[in-house]
Amino acid sequence: MSGFQAEKTVVLAQYEAVSRAGSEDVGAALTKHVSPDWTWRGVHPFNVQSGAEAVADTFWAPFLTAFSSVQRRQDVFFAGLNETDGFKGVWVVSMGHLMGLFDAPWLGIRPTGKIAMLRYAEFNRVEDGRIVETAFFCDIPHLMTQAGQ
């Protein structure tokens, strides 16, 4: 495949696996598409995590417990070589919103029982058909504003 399609396919497959998972099995869903030593860098309070189970326990399981019927509303999706490593690493970028019904507390934010959108930007480095590194940014203050807090 040309134009970074193979790397995009890996990331889209991970997104699909996560969309089908619940809070109890999201770690197994992540494992299918990431390397065993996957490094995930999130905003505070998620910070740096290593491996699918750590990412699931720290971010995804609590998020999927608090939000039901979650959908990824992707606005931007592209891939390319990274200048900072001499154009060797292929990164796939996704930006948009994770949208769902805010049904239970998350990070001390009281639920609204209504649809809420968590803005995100995610950068995935793909190597040998696996995601090996991720930087995940989400807009928690904007979610707090939606919740009136």
KEKE-3310 file (N, C-alpha, C; in steps of 0.2 Angstrom, whole numbers, plus 5000, padded with zeros to 4 digits):
npx = (5004:5002:5006:5005:4995:4994:4999:4989:4978:4981:4980:4966:4960:4963:4955:4943:4942:4943:4931:4922:4924:4921:4922:4928:4935:4943:4957:4962:4957:4965:4978:4979:4983:4994:5012:5021:5029:5023:5022:5013:5008:5000:4989:4990:4979:4984:4997:5013:5012:5015:5012:4997:4988:4990:4987:4974:4969:4972:4966:4956:4947:4941:4936:4926:4918:4912:4906:4894:4889:4899:4906:4918:4921:4929:4938:4950:4962:4977:4993:5011:5029:5040:5048:5057:5064:5073:5065:5061:5051:5035:5020:5003:4990:4976:4962:4948:4932:4928:4913:4899:4886:4886:4887:4892:4903:4919:4935:4933:4923:4906:4893:4882:4872:4869:4873:4890:4906:4922:4936:4950:4967:4977:4992:5000:5013:5018:5025:5031:5018:5012:5006:5018:5021:5012:5005:4993:4981:4969:4955:4951:4947:4937:4927:4923:4918:4907:4900:4896:4905)
npy = (4994:5011:5028:5028:5020:5007:5010:5018:5010:5001:5009:5013:5000:4998:5008:5003:4991:4996:5003:4992:4987:4985:4992:4982:4973:4981:4982:4970:4972:4983:4977:4969:4977:4985:4986:4975:4983:4995:5013:5025:5042:5053:5067:5075:5068:5056:5053:5045:5029:5012:4999:4989:4985:4994:5006:5004:5002:5014:5025:5021:5011:5017:5028:5022:5017:5028:5034:5030:5022:5027:5036:5039:5053:5058:5071:5075:5066:5059:5054:5053:5056:5059:5073:5076:5064:5062:5059:5046:5039:5034:5042:5042:5053:5058:5068:5075:5071:5062:5055:5053:5047:5055:5047:5043:5047:5055:5057:5065:5073:5078:5068:5071:5065:5067:5070:5071:5079:5074:5083:5078:5074:5064:5055:5043:5032:5020:5005:4991:4985:4988:4998:5008:5019:5032:5048:5056:5068:5076:5087:5091:5102:5108:5098:5099:5111:5109:5101:5110:5113)
npz = (5000:4997:5001:5015:5019:5025:5038:5042:5042:5052:5064:5062:5064:5077:5083:5079:5086:5100:5100:5100:5112:5130:5146:5153:5145:5137:5137:5132:5119:5115:5115:5103:5093:5097:5101:5112:5121:5121:5122:5129:5130:5139:5144:5160:5171:5167:5161:5158:5151:5150:5140:5135:5145:5155:5150:5147:5160:5166:5157:5147:5153:5164:5157:5148:5158:5163:5152:5141:5126:5117:5104:5091:5084:5071:5065:5058:5050:5046:5039:5040:5038:5051:5055:5065:5068:5058:5047:5048:5056:5055:5058:5063:5063:5072:5075:5084:5092:5106:5109:5120:5131:5146:5160:5173:5186:5182:5184:5195:5190:5189:5183:5169:5163:5150:5133:5130:5124:5122:5117:5107:5102:5094:5092:5083:5082:5070:5068:5059:5058:5070:5083:5091:5099:5107:5108:5117:5118:5127:5130:5145:5153:5144:5144:5157:5157:5149:5158:5167:5177)
capx = (5000:5006:5003:5004:4988:4995:4999:4982:4974:4983:4976:4959:4959:4963:4949:4937:4943:4941:4924:4918:4925:4918:4928:4931:4939:4947:4964:4963:4956:4971:4983:4979:4986:5000:5018:5021:5032:5020:5023:5007:5009:4993:4989:4989:4982:4985:5004:5016:5010:5018:5008:4990:4984:4991:4983:4967:4967:4972:4962:4950:4942:4937:4932:4921:4913:4908:4903:4891:4887:4904:4908:4924:4919:4935:4938:4956:4965:4982:4999:5017:5035:5042:5055:5062:5069:5076:5060:5061:5045:5028:5015:4996:4986:4968:4959:4941:4929:4925:4906:4895:4882:4890:4882:4895:4908:4925:4940:4929:4918:4900:4890:4876:4866:4868:4879:4896:4911:4929:4940:4956:4971:4981:4998:5002:5019:5017:5031:5030:5011:5010:5007:5023:5021:5006:5004:4986:4979:4962:4953:4947:4943:4931:4922:4921:4913:4900:4896:4894:4909)
capy = (5000:5017:5034:5027:5017:5002:5012:5021:5004:4998:5014:5012:4994:4999:5012:4999:4986:4999:5004:4986:4984:4988:4994:4976:4970:4986:4980:4964:4975:4987:4972:4966:4982:4988:4982:4974:4988:5002:5019:5030:5048:5056:5073:5074:5064:5050:5053:5040:5022:5007:4992:4990:4985:5000:5011:5002:5003:5022:5029:5018:5008:5023:5033:5018:5016:5034:5036:5025:5023:5031:5036:5043:5058:5060:5077:5075:5059:5059:5051:5055:5054:5064:5077:5076:5058:5062:5057:5039:5037:5035:5044:5043:5058:5058:5073:5075:5071:5056:5058:5048:5049:5056:5043:5041:5052:5053:5062:5069:5077:5075:5066:5076:5061:5070:5069:5076:5077:5075:5084:5074:5074:5058:5054:5036:5030:5014:5002:4984:4983:4989:5005:5007:5025:5036:5054:5057:5074:5077:5093:5090:5108:5109:5093:5101:5117:5106:5098:5115:5113)
capz = (5000:4996:5005:5022:5020:5029:5045:5044:5043:5059:5068:5062:5067:5084:5085:5079:5092:5106:5099:5101:5119:5136:5151:5156:5140:5132:5137:5127:5112:5113:5114:5096:5088:5099:5103:5120:5125:5119:5126:5128:5134:5140:5148:5167:5176:5164:5161:5153:5153:5146:5138:5134:5151:5159:5146:5148:5167:5167:5154:5144:5157:5168:5153:5146:5163:5164:5146:5137:5119:5115:5097:5089:5079:5069:5060:5055:5050:5041:5041:5037:5041:5056:5053:5071:5068:5051:5042:5048:5059:5052:5063:5061:5067:5072:5080:5084:5098:5109:5111:5123:5137:5152:5165:5179:5188:5179:5186:5199:5186:5190:5176:5167:5160:5143:5128:5131:5119:5124:5112:5108:5097:5095:5087:5084:5078:5068:5065:5058:5058:5077:5086:5096:5103:5106:5112:5117:5122:5128:5133:5151:5155:5140:5147:5164:5155:5147:5164:5171:5183)
cpx = (5004:5003:5001:4998:4989:4995:4992:4977:4975:4979:4969:4956:4958:4957:4943:4937:4940:4934:4919:4919:4921:4924:4931:4936:4943:4954:4966:4962:4962:4977:4984:4983:4992:5006:5018:5024:5029:5020:5017:5008:5003:4994:4988:4981:4984:4993:5007:5014:5013:5014:5001:4986:4984:4987:4976:4965:4967:4967:4956:4945:4938:4933:4926:4916:4909:4904:4900:4889:4893:4905:4914:4921:4926:4934:4944:4959:4970:4988:5005:5023:5036:5048:5060:5066:5072:5071:5060:5054:5039:5023:5008:4993:4979:4966:4951:4938:4927:4918:4902:4891:4886:4886:4885:4901:4915:4930:4938:4924:4911:4896:4884:4870:4865:4874:4884:4901:4918:4933:4947:4960:4976:4986:5000:5008:5018:5023:5030:5023:5009:5011:5012:5024:5015:5007:4996:4984:4972:4960:4948:4943:4937:4926:4919:4916:4906:4896:4894:4898:4915)
cpy = (5006:5023:5033:5023:5011:5004:5015:5015:5001:5002:5013:5005:4994:5002:5007:4994:4989:5001:4998:4984:4988:4989:4987:4972:4975:4984:4975:4967:4979:4982:4970:4971:4986:4983:4981:4979:4995:5007:5023:5036:5052:5063:5071:5073:5057:5048:5048:5033:5018:5000:4994:4989:4991:5006:5010:5004:5011:5026:5026:5015:5013:5027:5029:5017:5022:5036:5030:5027:5028:5030:5041:5047:5061:5066:5077:5068:5059:5055:5054:5054:5060:5067:5076:5070:5057:5058:5049:5036:5039:5036:5045:5048:5058:5064:5073:5075:5064:5058:5052:5051:5049:5053:5042:5046:5050:5059:5067:5074:5074:5074:5071:5071:5063:5068:5074:5074:5079:5076:5080:5075:5068:5057:5047:5034:5022:5011:4994:4982:4984:4996:5004:5013:5029:5042:5056:5063:5075:5084:5092:5096:5109:5104:5096:5107:5114:5103:5103:5116:5117)
cpz = (5000:5000:5012:5024:5025:5037:5047:5046:5050:5064:5068:5064:5074:5086:5084:5085:5098:5106:5101:5108:5124:5140:5153:5151:5135:5132:5132:5120:5110:5111:5107:5091:5090:5101:5110:5124:5123:5124:5124:5133:5134:5144:5155:5168:5174:5163:5156:5156:5148:5146:5138:5140:5155:5156:5147:5155:5169:5164:5151:5148:5161:5163:5150:5151:5164:5158:5143:5130:5115:5107:5096:5083:5076:5064:5056:5055:5044:5044:5037:5041:5046:5055:5059:5072:5062:5046:5042:5051:5056:5058:5059:5066:5067:5077:5079:5091:5100:5112:5114:5128:5143:5158:5172:5180:5184:5181:5191:5196:5187:5183:5175:5165:5153:5139:5130:5126:5122:5118:5113:5101:5099:5090:5089:5080:5077:5065:5065:5060:5065:5079:5092:5101:5102:5111:5111:5122:5122:5132:5139:5153:5151:5142:5153:5162:5153:5153:5169:5178:5182)
residu = (MET:SER:GLY:PHE:GLN:ALA:GLU:LYS:THR:VAL:VAL:LEU:ALA:GLN:TYR:GLU:ALA:VAL:SER:ARG:ALA:GLY:SER:GLU:ASP:VAL:GLY:ALA:ALA:LEU:THR:LYS:HIS:VAL:SER:PRO:ASP:TRP:THR:TRP:ARG:GLY:VAL:HIS:PRO:PHE:ASN:VAL:GLN:SER:GLY:ALA:GLU:ALA:VAL:ALA:ASP:THR:PHE:TRP:ALA:PRO:PHE:LEU:THR:ALA:PHE:SER:SER:VAL:GLN:ARG:ARG:GLN:ASP:VAL:PHE:PHE:ALA:GLY:LEU:ASN:GLU:THR:ASP:GLY:PHE:LYS:GLY:VAL:TRP:VAL:VAL:SER:MET:GLY:HIS:LEU:MET:GLY:LEU:PHE:ASP:ALA:PRO:TRP:LEU:GLY:ILE:ARG:PRO:THR:GLY:LYS:ILE:ALA:MET:LEU:ARG:TYR:ALA:GLU:PHE:ASN:ARG:VAL:GLU:ASP:GLY:ARG:ILE:VAL:GLU:THR:ALA:PHE:PHE:CYS:ASP:ILE:PRO:HIS:LEU:MET:THR:GLN:ALA:GLY:GLN)
# end
